[in-house]
Amino acid sequence: MNIFEELFSDLAGGRVLDAATGEGGFTRVLHKYLNSYTEIIGIDNSRRMINTAQTKNKNHKVYFVQMNAGQIDFEEVSFDTVSIAVSLHHLENVRQVLGEMKRVLKPGGKFIICEMHRDGMTEAQFNAIRIHHWAAEVDAALGTLHDRTFAQAEILDYVDELELYDVITREIQGINTDPLDDKTITSVGGYVEKYLQRAGQISSGEMFIQRGEELRRSLHEKGVQREPVLVMIGQKP
């Protein structure tokens, strides 16, 4: 049994809001592992992301709407479950978004947070973290909001501030994979190449390019493993 099955298989999701949904990847996790739900609504501020999510969605009970998660255009206490997955580090104001999610959640409703952190255990995980931080700096230099990966303690502090009860925390370690798996190396190598091309758009971007080339060499020498991920679920008082 994986962590999502453990946490979600007995959960009746009801009406679900997935904030900062991106391409809708976490809505597919919810669809697969929730015991039941009436509908899932994914929101994201990016029209491009919403268009991609709509294209990939094949379920008639899952919808996607362009909306700013910092100003959620739904009434108070109108959802039974809210979730946000691997998106906190892309937010301009984390507390504002989490506060809006809590506002629209019904008392007793489930609040799900899934977020990677930088407290890795292996050299291959640190490779993933270093690549992510470099990509975030490239995005920032080009004017796109993309923060560095949070420390585990920072994520837990955000959750504590929500004052949820019966919070369950699990961690996906990400260390049980072959760090030199060809498919993974190719995929992450493509990610690095994309950001090398983006770095070329930066005025005086030689430093970014040099770091990217160093990370690419380290990727092929030491491999890569997924950053550890915290999965938390609690209830609104």
WOVENKA-V186521 format. One record per residue. N is the residue number from 1. RES is the residue in one small letter. PHI is phi in whole degrees, -180 to 180 (* if undefined). OMEGA is omega in whole degrees, 0 to 359 (none if undefined). Layout:
N_RES_PHI_OMEGA / N_RES_PHI_OMEGA
//
This chain:
1_m_*_178 / 2_n_-85_187 / 3_i_-64_180 / 4_f_-65_178 / 5_e_-65_179 / 6_e_-60_186 / 7_l_-84_190 / 8_f_-106_192 / 9_s_-66_178 / 10_d_-102_186 / 11_l_-96_170 / 12_a_-85_189 / 13_g_-72_185 / 14_g_62_177 / 15_r_-88_190 / 16_v_-116_172 / 17_l_-114_175 / 18_d_-109_185 / 19_a_-85_181 / 20_a_51_191 / 21_t_-71_182 / 22_g_61_178 / 23_e_-87_175 / 24_g_82_183 / 25_g_-60_183 / 26_f_-76_175 / 27_t_-63_178 / 28_r_-73_174 / 29_v_-64_179 / 30_l_-62_179 / 31_h_-60_184 / 32_k_-74_192 / 33_y_-108_177 / 34_l_-63_177 / 35_n_-61_178 / 36_s_-165_172 / 37_y_-163_178 / 38_t_-92_175 / 39_e_-162_175 / 40_i_-123_178 / 41_i_-116_176 / 42_g_-98_178 / 43_i_-121_177 / 44_d_-155_182 / 45_n_-77_184 / 46_s_-94_176 / 47_r_-63_179 / 48_r_-62_179 / 49_m_-63_181 / 50_i_-63_178 / 51_n_-61_179 / 52_t_-66_179 / 53_a_-61_180 / 54_q_-64_179 / 55_t_-66_183 / 56_k_-81_185 / 57_n_-76_179 / 58_k_-120_185 / 59_n_-112_185 / 60_h_-74_178 / 61_k_-100_179 / 62_v_-118_184 / 63_y_-126_179 / 64_f_-133_185 / 65_v_-135_175 / 66_q_-74_184 / 67_m_-163_177 / 68_n_-78_182 / 69_a_-68_176 / 70_g_-82_177 / 71_q_-142_187 / 72_i_-69_185 / 73_d_-91_173 / 74_f_-131_182 / 75_e_-69_175 / 76_e_-59_177 / 77_v_44_182 / 78_s_-110_179 / 79_f_-128_177 / 80_d_-87_181 / 81_t_-144_172 / 82_v_-128_181 / 83_s_-146_171 / 84_i_-148_188 / 85_a_-131_178 / 86_v_41_181 / 87_s_-131_183 / 88_l_-57_183 / 89_h_-77_175 / 90_h_-102_187 / 91_l_-95_177 / 92_e_-71_181 / 93_n_-139_184 / 94_v_-62_183 / 95_r_-62_180 / 96_q_-64_180 / 97_v_-66_180 / 98_l_-63_177 / 99_g_-65_177 / 100_e_-66_178 / 101_m_-63_179 / 102_k_-66_181 / 103_r_-61_184 / 104_v_-86_180 / 105_l_-86_178 / 106_k_-71_172 / 107_p_-55_184 / 108_g_85_180 / 109_g_-74_184 / 110_k_-92_178 / 111_f_-115_184 / 112_i_-112_175 / 113_i_-127_178 / 114_c_-131_185 / 115_e_-149_175 / 116_m_-70_174 / 117_h_-138_190 / 118_r_-97_181 / 119_d_-87_184 / 120_g_-74_185 / 121_m_-116_185 / 122_t_-123_178 / 123_e_-62_179 / 124_a_-66_175 / 125_q_-67_178 / 126_f_-63_174 / 127_n_-60_178 / 128_a_-61_180 / 129_i_-65_180 / 130_r_-64_178 / 131_i_-64_179 / 132_h_-62_181 / 133_h_-65_177 / 134_w_-63_179 / 135_a_-62_178 / 136_a_-63_179 / 137_e_-68_176 / 138_v_-63_178 / 139_d_-58_181 / 140_a_-61_179 / 141_a_-66_179 / 142_l_-96_175 / 143_g_89_179 / 144_t_-105_181 / 145_l_-68_180 / 146_h_-162_185 / 147_d_-85_173 / 148_r_-69_178 / 149_t_-62_180 / 150_f_-73_167 / 151_a_-74_180 / 152_q_-57_182 / 153_a_-63_178 / 154_e_-64_180 / 155_i_-64_180 / 156_l_-63_177 / 157_d_-64_178 / 158_y_-60_180 / 159_v_-67_179 / 160_d_-59_182 / 161_e_-65_179 / 162_l_-74_179 / 163_e_55_174 / 164_l_-80_175 / 165_y_-124_183 / 166_d_54_181 / 167_v_-75_175 / 168_i_-110_181 / 169_t_-123_174 / 170_r_-129_179 / 171_e_-128_171 / 172_i_-92_188 / 173_q_-72_179 / 174_g_75_185 / 175_i_-105_183 / 176_n_-96_178 / 177_t_-125_177 / 178_d_-74_183 / 179_p_-65_181 / 180_l_-109_176 / 181_d_-57_186 / 182_d_-59_182 / 183_k_-63_180 / 184_t_-67_179 / 185_i_-60_179 / 186_t_-64_181 / 187_s_-64_181 / 188_v_-68_176 / 189_g_-61_176 / 190_g_-65_177 / 191_y_-63_178 / 192_v_-62_180 / 193_e_-62_178 / 194_k_-59_181 / 195_y_-77_171 / 196_l_-63_177 / 197_q_-66_176 / 198_r_-65_179 / 199_a_-61_178 / 200_g_-66_178 / 201_q_-86_183 / 202_i_-88_174 / 203_s_-64_184 / 204_s_57_183 / 205_g_-91_183 / 206_e_-60_180 / 207_m_-63_179 / 208_f_-64_180 / 209_i_-66_180 / 210_q_-61_179 / 211_r_-65_179 / 212_g_-63_178 / 213_e_-65_178 / 214_e_-65_179 / 215_l_-67_178 / 216_r_-65_178 / 217_r_-65_179 / 218_s_-64_177 / 219_l_-57_183 / 220_h_-78_181 / 221_e_-84_188 / 222_k_-111_178 / 223_g_83_182 / 224_v_-150_172 / 225_q_-133_184 / 226_r_-59_174 / 227_e_-60_178 / 228_p_-63_185 / 229_v_-128_172 / 230_l_-90_175 / 231_v_-122_184 / 232_m_-129_177 / 233_i_-141_179 / 234_g_-139_182 / 235_q_-116_176 / 236_k_-78_179 / 237_p_-60_none
//
